[in-house]
Amino acid sequence: MQYQANDQRYQSMEYRRCGNSGLKLPAISLGLWHNFGHIDPQENAAAILRMAFNHGITHFDLANNYGPPPGSAEENFGKIFKANFIPYRDELVISSKAGWGMWPGPYGDWGSKKYLVASLDQSLKRMGLDYMDIFYHHRPDPNTPLEETLATLDGMVRQGKVLYIGISSYKPEEAARAFRILKQMGTPCLIHQPKYSMFERWVEDGLLDVLEENGVGCIAFSPLAQGILTNKYLHGIPADSRANSHRGNGAIEEVQLTEEKIGKARQLNVLAEQRGQNLAQMALAWILKDKRITSVLIGASRPEQVLDSIRCLDNYSFTEEELAKINSILK
Ligand SMILES: NC(=O)c1ccc[n+]([C@@H]2O[C@H](COP(=O)([O-])OP(=O)(O)OC[C@H]3O[C@@H](n4cnc5c(N)ncnc54)[C@H](OP(=O)(O)O)[C@@H]3O)[C@@H](O)[C@H]2O)c1
């Protein structure tokens, strides 16, 4: 039967303006890094996407290399999109990226025009899309002139293949330089995608200020530290968890679940319960308390996690005392 989106989908989601642009993004966005590859059950993948859209998550984030194998998340998204979301195309903001190794040889990685143009064309084809809403350079390339990378992104916008451009994991000075160059080219950068969670706070040391000064939005990836900032690992490693899945491609592994991290998660969990939230909800709320954040980019291995995480929107204000307590736990 044809999927019919929930007609209440815009009732409870919050939409935040992305920097100084005209585009609003949902405060919660869904990423397809894991759980959408060829190794994953496709009915579950479709159910996660439908659950998200049914609750106002209008932004899905991909990259050329998501899977495994690389490319398979885009391919599977394309199939799910075709079967479910074609009538809703204009209600969706779909992104992809290039910048990590994707195919062999000197033209399948980093930031050359040769690589980026080919990669975007491949992504559009795999996903069955006419255009990409946001296309990112996935990581800085120390060897390609920034001007070449950015002129390529600017050209994609002029060709109509991409609506907006973004950068990911650029440090504050690199990002500021990129924003200057893009402004001169006439295609302002829409958004920066950095890793940001209670456990990874580097963006607080300058990046968020640079984004605000330049009117660029911020979408925080891995806001749950791949699941460590949830109640999932408080009492061991469940069989059905990412840490136990041996997926590779940057997925969290057992060795990263140190006693120190789990100890902090346990203490944070107590505070979350006092706030009437679970740890996942508090970890997301803690990021969304900052108005410079446009969206938190969550992952999910099942539809119920999407529902659970969205409830962070019920309370994302913190007292000074709570913030001090969180800082002292994280120290
Ligand atoms: N730009 C970049 O370089 C970059 C890098 C990495 C990621 N990203 C983007 O960021 C997105 C999110 O990354 P991520 O998947 O690492 O995000 P995350 O939200 O930190 O972690 C997602 C994982 O946390 C667990 N989880 C989620 N909600 C939960 C809940 N309510 N209760 C309990 N557990 C919950 C699930 O783990 P289980 O699977 O164990 O159930 C889920 O797979 C990616 O899909 C991608 O779009 C971008």
The ligand as an ORCA input file, in Angstrom:
! r2SCAN-3c Opt
* xyz 0 1
  N      30.166     14.776      8.625
  C      30.736     13.700      9.102
  O      31.947     13.484      8.976
  C      29.878     12.710      9.843
  C      30.471     11.666     10.595
  C      29.630     10.814     11.291
  C      28.247     10.983     11.245
  N      27.703     11.979     10.478
  C      26.242     12.166     10.360
  O      25.650     12.155     11.639
  C      24.605     11.171     11.663
  C      24.422     10.646     13.048
  O      25.600     10.007     13.515
  P      25.485      8.851     14.585
  O      24.640      7.755     14.038
  O      26.846      8.574     15.085
  O      24.599      9.626     15.700
  P      24.233      9.384     17.199
  O      22.854      9.932     17.307
  O      25.304      9.909     18.076
  O      24.187      7.795     17.403
  C      23.159      7.014     16.874
  C      23.069      5.695     17.627
  O      22.696      5.921     18.986
  C      21.750      4.967     19.413
  N      20.479      5.651     19.710
  C      19.889      6.628     18.983
  N      18.784      7.076     19.592
  C      18.670      6.368     20.725
  C      17.735      6.399     21.777
  N      16.719      7.256     21.780
  N      17.913      5.536     22.819
  C      18.975      4.673     22.837
  N      19.898      4.626     21.845
  C      19.744      5.467     20.813
  C      21.600      3.959     18.273
  O      22.590      2.972     18.504
  P      22.372      1.420     18.135
  O      22.644      1.353     16.668
  O      23.413      0.747     18.968
  O      20.979      1.047     18.499
  C      21.949      4.794     17.078
  O      22.390      4.015     15.989
  C      25.083     10.140     10.629
  O      24.061      9.286     10.189
  C      25.593     11.045      9.551
  O      24.512     11.555      8.803
  C      28.498     12.841      9.792
*
